[in-house]
Each structure stands twice: as structure tokens, then as C-alpha cells.
Amino acid sequence: MSPRLRKFIGMIAILVFLAIYLLVAMAVGLRVPDHWWARLLYYSVVGILWGVPLFPVIKWMSREE
């Protein structure tokens, strides 16, 4: 598979993952208690964790032939 095609497939996968992740994060965020510290904690964790599942995809995209 050419690097260009691999990067295109990876980009589509990342965009689909982010769209689903954002919808789920917002749906769960509506159920977080209405205290400022609970929302701060939730959105801080969710804002950081979105990148972790993408590491294998980015590594695959960057792989040399």
C-alpha cells in the first residue's frame, strides 16, 4: 500500500473516530453532575484521552515501506 493511500485511509479513520468520540463525550457530559469541579474533571479527562486510541493509527500512517 502506498504511503499516500495509507495516510488518506488513516485520515478518514481519524475523522470518523473523532465524530463518534465527540458525540459520545457530549452525551455522557450531559449526565455529569452540575458541579463545576465534576465538569472540569470530566472534560479535562475526556479532552486528553481522545488522542490515546489514535496512536496506533498515526503509527501505522507514518510507517515506511
C-alpha positions in Angstrom: 0.0 0.0 0.0 1.4 3.4 -0.9 2.1 5.9 1.8 -0.3 8.3 0.2 -3.2 5.9 0.3 -2.3 4.8 3.9 -2.4 8.4 5.0 -5.7 9.0 3.3 -7.3 5.9 4.9 -5.8 7.0 8.3 -7.2 10.5 7.9 -10.7 9.2 7.2 -10.5 6.8 10.2 -9.4 9.6 12.5 -12.2 11.9 11.4 -14.8 9.1 11.8 -13.4 8.2 15.3 -13.4 11.9 16.4 -17.0 12.4 15.2 -18.2 9.3 17.2 -16.0 10.2 20.2 -17.4 13.7 20.3 -21.0 12.6 20.2 -20.4 10.0 22.9 -18.5 12.5 25.1 -21.2 15.1 24.8 -24.0 12.6 25.6 -22.1 11.4 28.7 -21.3 15.0 29.5 -25.0 15.8 29.9 -25.1 13.2 32.7 -22.2 14.7 34.7 -23.4 16.3 37.9 -23.9 20.1 37.7 -20.9 20.9 39.9 -18.1 22.9 38.4 -15.4 20.5 39.7 -17.2 17.5 38.3 -17.5 19.1 34.8 -13.9 20.3 35.0 -12.6 16.8 35.8 -14.8 15.1 33.2 -13.9 17.4 30.3 -10.2 17.5 31.3 -10.0 13.7 31.2 -12.1 13.4 28.0 -10.1 16.2 26.4 -6.9 14.3 27.0 -8.0 10.8 26.3 -9.1 11.3 22.8 -5.6 11.0 21.5 -4.7 7.7 23.1 -6.7 5.4 20.8 -5.3 7.3 17.8 -1.6 6.5 18.5 -1.7 3.1 16.6 -3.4 4.7 13.6 -0.9 7.5 13.5 2.0 5.0 13.8 0.5 2.9 11.0 0.1 6.0 8.8 3.7 7.0 9.4 5.2 3.6 8.8 7.8 3.4 6.0 7.6 0.6 3.3 
